[in-house]
């Protein structure tokens, strides 16, 4: 029989306490490993992993402490020295609390595990919320444009103060070797105008490929939008169809700001040829055709550029046209970037509205 039976009982209680804390630590270790595995491919979930890891370290520390005390008390139970009674006196209260409140400690471990998993989920949702507007904007105004032989393309897009934009542009091939260049803007800010912009962009692709005349495509689009859209979803769109084989460009515009054409050392305004979309379900649109020459530059933009403000003044169409007239031979991408920088320099503060600029040069 041990020299100090009460210390032997205390050693067994320490073993039990170590087992309880070890069980809690094992649960948290599994949670930490699971979170790390699920988030290995991205930076999301790092804080959740650290939370689970910290809780595991705490419970592991308690497990090791009680294990050491169990050994010390086991040795003390066999010793006749009075000094071995000191560990028993020191750990009596915490051991009793651990055994008494063991279910609560295990419940806290489960709570810590759930909290860590919820933290990971919250980080994922937050990351998706931050990423979604960028992905959506990239669908409406992509950073990369397709390449077409004989043409040089440039673009720039600057989001305004809102998270989601209604500005969009598109460049794609259509029937007969023609190239459609589109830019548009849905009134307002937020998710609803952005959804409308997405619909307009891809419906217009279908109608332009279906009809040779861009004005007819706009009429079909206007009818479709007038049926299904909200009355406040006013949309401005400009369509320019380039036909390199015939050497022509044909344009139609639904209430969009003037597109500028540099041709024969002169600048020409391609203005609206019909009302804003959804303004009149039976609105009429028509197209205009011009020759398409080597060296021609087409400059399209949304109203956020022209309406950049400095006090009571706006940047305006004349400054945009002057920028093209000043150096029509520069790279199309640089032309767009320089225009955006000029509007930023002009404005008294940050640009509030979204700005999209698209330039095409025939080379």
N, C-alpha and C positions, 0 to 999 in steps of 0.2 A: 504494500500500500504506500502511496506517495507520502513523503514527510509532511507535505502541506496539501491536503486534499482540496481545500478551497481554491488553491492556485491551479490545481489540475482542472477543476471545473472552469476557472477563468480562462485557461488555455483553450479548452474545448469551445467556450463561448467566443473566443477570438477567432478560432478556426471557422465557426459558424458565421461570424461577422465578415471575415475575409471572403467566405463563399458568397455571401449576399452581395457584397460590394463587387466581387468578381463577376457575378451574374449581370449586375447593372453595367459594368464596364464592357462586358462582352456584347451586350445589346447595343451600346453606343459605338463600339468598334465596328460592328456590322453596318450600322447606319452610316458611319463615316466612309467605309469602303464602298458602300452602295452609291452614295452621293458622288464620291470621287470617280467611280466607274461611269456613272451616268453623265458626268460633266467633263469627261476627259477630253472631248473634242472641242470644247469651247472654254472661255473664261468665266461663263456663268456658273453660279453655284459655289464659288470660292468661299464666300462668307458663310454659307450654310455648312460647308465642309469644315471650316475653322470652328464654327459653333459646336458641331458634333465632336470634333477632335478635342476641344477644350473640356467638354463635359466628360469625355472618356478619360482624359488625363487626370481629372479630379478623382474619378471613381477608381482608377488604377492606383493612384497614390494611396487612397484609403485601403485598398486591397493589400498592397505591399506592407503598409503600416501594421495592419492587424495580423498579417502573416508573421512579421518579425516579432510582434508582441506575443503571439501564440508560442513561438519557439522559446522566447525568453521566459514566459510563464511556465512552459513545460520543463525547462531546466530548473527554474526556481522551485517547482513542486517537488523535485527530488533532492533539493539542497536544504540543509538545516540552518543555513545562514539567514539572519534576520533581514539582511539587505535585499534579498530576493522578494521580500514582501512589498517593497516600494513599487515595482511595476504593477502589482495587483491593485494597490491603492490608487495609482495614477490612472489606470484604465478601467476601473470598475464602472464609473459613471458612463463614459462613452460606449463601452461594450453593452451595458444594459440598455442604453438608448437605441443602439443599433439593432439589438434583438427585438426590443419592444416596438420600434417603428419600422421594422423591415418592410412591411407592405407599402408604407408611404415612400420609402427610399426607392423601391422598385417602380412604384407609380411615377415618381419624379424622373427616373431614368427613361420610362416610356414617354413621358411628357417631353423630355429633352429630345428624344429621338423624333417624335412627331413635329416638334418645333423646328428641328433642323430640316426635316423634309419639307415643311411648309415654307421655311425660309428659302430653300432651293427653288421651290415652285414659284414663290413670289419674285425671285431674281429672274427666272425664266420669263414670267409674264411681263416684268418690267423691260427686259431686253427686247421682247417681241414688240411691246408698245413703242419702244424707241426705234426699232428697226423697220416696223411696218410703214411709217410715212416715207422713209427713204426708199424702200422697195417700191412703194406705190408711185412716188415721184419719178423713179427710174423707168417705170412703165409709160408714164405720160411724157416725160422729157428725158430720154436715155442719153447717157454720156457718150456712147459710141453710135455713129451713124453708118449705114451701109455705104460702100464705095461703088461709084459708077464711073466707067471709063469715059474720059472726056469732061469730067466735072470735078470741081473742088468744093468740098462742103465744110462749113464751120458752124458751130453752135455754142451757146452758153445759156445756162439757166441759173437764176438766183432766186431762191425762195424768199418770200416776204416774212412778215411777222407771224403768220399762221403756220400750224403744223402740216396742213395739207393744202395743196394748190389746185387751182382750176385751169392753169396754163398747160398747154400741150403742144407738141409738134411731131411731125412724122415725115419720113422720106421713104418711098418704096417704089418698086417697079410695077408697072401695070401693062395692059395689053399693047401689042404692037411696038414693043421696045421703048414705050414712053415711061417717064419718071414723074411721079406725083410728089409735090412738096406742099406740106400742109402746116399751118400754124393756127392756133385758136385759143380762146379764153372763155371760161364760164364765169358769169358774174357771181361774186360772193367768195367766201372763204369757208373752209371746213370740209367735213366728210361728204356732204350732199353734193356741192359743186364738183368735188373731185371725182365722185362716182359718175356724175353726168359727163365730165370731161372724158373719162375712160370709155363710156358708151359712145360718145360722139366720135372719138378717135377711131374706134374699130368698126363702127357702123359706116363711117365715111370711107374706110378702106374698101368695104364691100361695094358701096354705091359707085365709087370712082372706077373700080374694076368692071362694074356692070354697065356703066354708061360712059361713052367717050367724052361727053361734054361735062365739065365740072359744074356748070350751072344746074344741069339736070340732076346731078348727084346731090347738090345742095337742096334742091326742091324736094327730092325724095327724103333726104335726111330731115328737113324741116317738118314734113308731114309726119314722119315717124316720131320725132321728138314731141310734136304738139299733141299727139295722142297720149303718150305715156309719161311725159315729164311734168314737173310742177311749173305753174305759170311764171314763177320768179327765176327759173333757170334760163335766163337769156344767154345766148351763146354767140360769140363772134368768131368767124372762121374765114381764112383766106386760103384758096387752093390755086396752085400754079402747076399746070401739067406741061412738062418739057417733052418735046418730040425732036430728038436729035436727027432722025432720019429725014423728017420734013423740014427741019430747021425753023420750027415755030415754038412759041410758048402761048398757052391759052390760060387765062386766069378768070376766076370768079370769086367774089368776096361777099360774105354775109355780115355787113356792118363792121368789118374789121378795120383797124387803122391802116393808113396807106402803106402799101409795099413799095419800096423804091427799086427802080431798075436803072442801072448804069449801062447806057448803050450809045454808041457813036459819039463818045465824049460829052454826052448830055445825061442829065438825070430826069427820069420820068416817074410820075406817081401812078401806081396801079391802085385806084381807089375802089370803094365798095360798089358792088353791082347788084345789091339787094339788101333787104332789111336783116336785122339780127334774127337768128334762128329762134323759133317759138314765139316771136313777137306777133306774127300773123300766120296762122296755119295755111292760108292760101297765098302766101307771099310769092312774088315772082322774082326770079333771078336770071341773069343773063351773063354770057361770057364775052371776053374780048381777046382777040388774037393779035400777036405781034411776031415779027421775025425773031429768031434766036440765033445770035451771032457769037463767034469766038470773042472772048473778052468781056461778054456781058456779065454783070453782077446783079443778083437779085437779093435784096435785103428785107427780111421779114422780122417782125417783132410783135410783142404784146403791149398793151397800153401801159403796163407798169414802167416801161422805159420812157415813153413820151411824157408820162405824168409824174415823173420824179420831181419833187418840189424843193424850192429854196425860197422860203417866205411865201410871197404871193405869186411867184413865177414858177412855171413848169419847164422841164427840159425841152419838150416840144418837138414836133416833126421837123422843123427847120434845122435844128441842131443835128438831128439824126441824118438828114439829107446832106448837110454840110460835111459831116464826118466821112460819108461815102464819097462825096465829091472831092474832098481834100486828098485822099489817097486810094483810089479805086483799085490799084494794082497790088495792094498788100494781100497777104495770105488771108483766106476767108475766116479761119479760126481767130487770127489776130484782130481782124476787123471787129468781130463780135466781142472779144475781150476788151478791146480799146473802147468800144461804145459803152459797155457796162461800167468800166472804170470812169469814163467821162460823166456818166449819170451819177455815180457815187460821189465824185468830186463836186458836182454841181449841187447835189441835194444837201440841205442843211443838217439832216440826220440820216439814220439808216433807211434804206428803201423799204417802205411799208408793204407795197404790193409786190407780187411775184413778177419776175422779168424773164422772158424767154426771147432769145434772138437766134435767128437762123439765116445763114448766108450761103449762096450758091454761085459759083463762077464757072462759066464754060471756058475750058482751056483747049 
